[in-house]
Amino acid sequence: MANVVVVGSQWGDEGKGKVVDWLSSRADVVVRFQGGHNAGHTLVVDGETYKLSLLPSGIVRSGKLSIIGNGVVLDPWAFLDEIERVRGQGVKVHEGNLKISENAALILPIHPELDGIRENRADGIKIGTTKRGIGPAYEDKVARRAIRVCDLADEDHLMERIKNLLHHHNALRRGLGHDPCSAEDLHAELVEIAPKILPFMAPVWFMLNDMMRSGRKILFEGAQGVMLDIDHGTYPFVTSSNTVAGQASAGSGIGPGRLKYVLGITKTYTTRVGEGPFPTELHDGIGQRIGERGHEFGTVTGRQRRCGWFDAVMVRQAIATGGITGIALTKLDVLDGLPEIRICTAYTLDGRSMRYLPAGVTNQAGIEPVYETMKGWSGSTRGARCWADLPAEAVKYVRHVEELIGCPVSMVSTSPEREDIILMQDPFAIQ
């Protein structure tokens, strides 16, 4: 059986939660491989709504092992809060069904503080982060001064590592006009929380390789979307980790040859949260209508998402850089009732045709979309589970999207309900 990787093929918020939940019911293990608690998945299972940030989607299903990989930055306090919240909804969470990689870097209280300081700078320049400390934590990881999960088990040397971390942070804080952080206070906080975190710690890479050899089906769950990738996204308005499928390997400790199928979750229109370029953004009543019908508000932040037409150029780019082999097209029902639907099929920049989104900030801001218009449909697609349930114009739309992006559509989602899916190809059945 294939090991399946799920990534977003736009700017995140593509509806990964539902699709990952659908796939997790068929998997044995679900692995989260990048990001932090800045990303959110909303799952609807048997009428119950679960909002997850750090916990892998498999946690809401009994008999599944959920794993947080080394590519994730973990806020231990947010982690425990989320566990208590889902336990309050009847979900069983314990060290038998949830593991954290021993070499995952921690988000500490200094990280969201620094995030907020930077986002509220006097000149008004900002990236539009969630201010949860994700970026600063990744900075410390790359600079080799991070506190990791395994360090919580080494109390004799923990203070030494904290002082090394604060050697950098306190100089930075003073330079930005803020008081230094106390090493003793941070040490006390970590010593207090360590016994609650360490029971979940495990050599994740070792476990995963053993499970692969025994034929277990593993689902690798990404957060955000390919166009928010630190290297391949709309830099600098991106997240602080790699969101492409290749990160599933680096962020969990398994070889890339073990990843057999990459499913790109793709909304039938485009949304974006926060700052940054958005060639097909709508500032009219249609954009507002799409946002209202699609309930386009962030799971974690509650921020309203910007809405626009489907961008086939961007998705083609995400398919190439993200290693995507099949598409799950979501929220088809949101387009119900529109008399016309537009699709961006090309870009122009200063009168020149562009086949991709360029890397430079100035060029990205200058991109103009070239649209193709299709006839909409008056019938409903909501809840459809086979092609025969769709209006003819909706089928044409899906097939034309497939043609424009050059990638097969494996499934189409027609409502937030888990079983409302039209399935063309089961990713786990790929040999």
Summary of the structure (lengths in Angstrom):
residues: 431
radius of gyration: 21.7
end to end distance: 5.8
largest distance: 68.0
contacts: 1519
relative contact order: 0.16
helix: 37%
strand: 21%
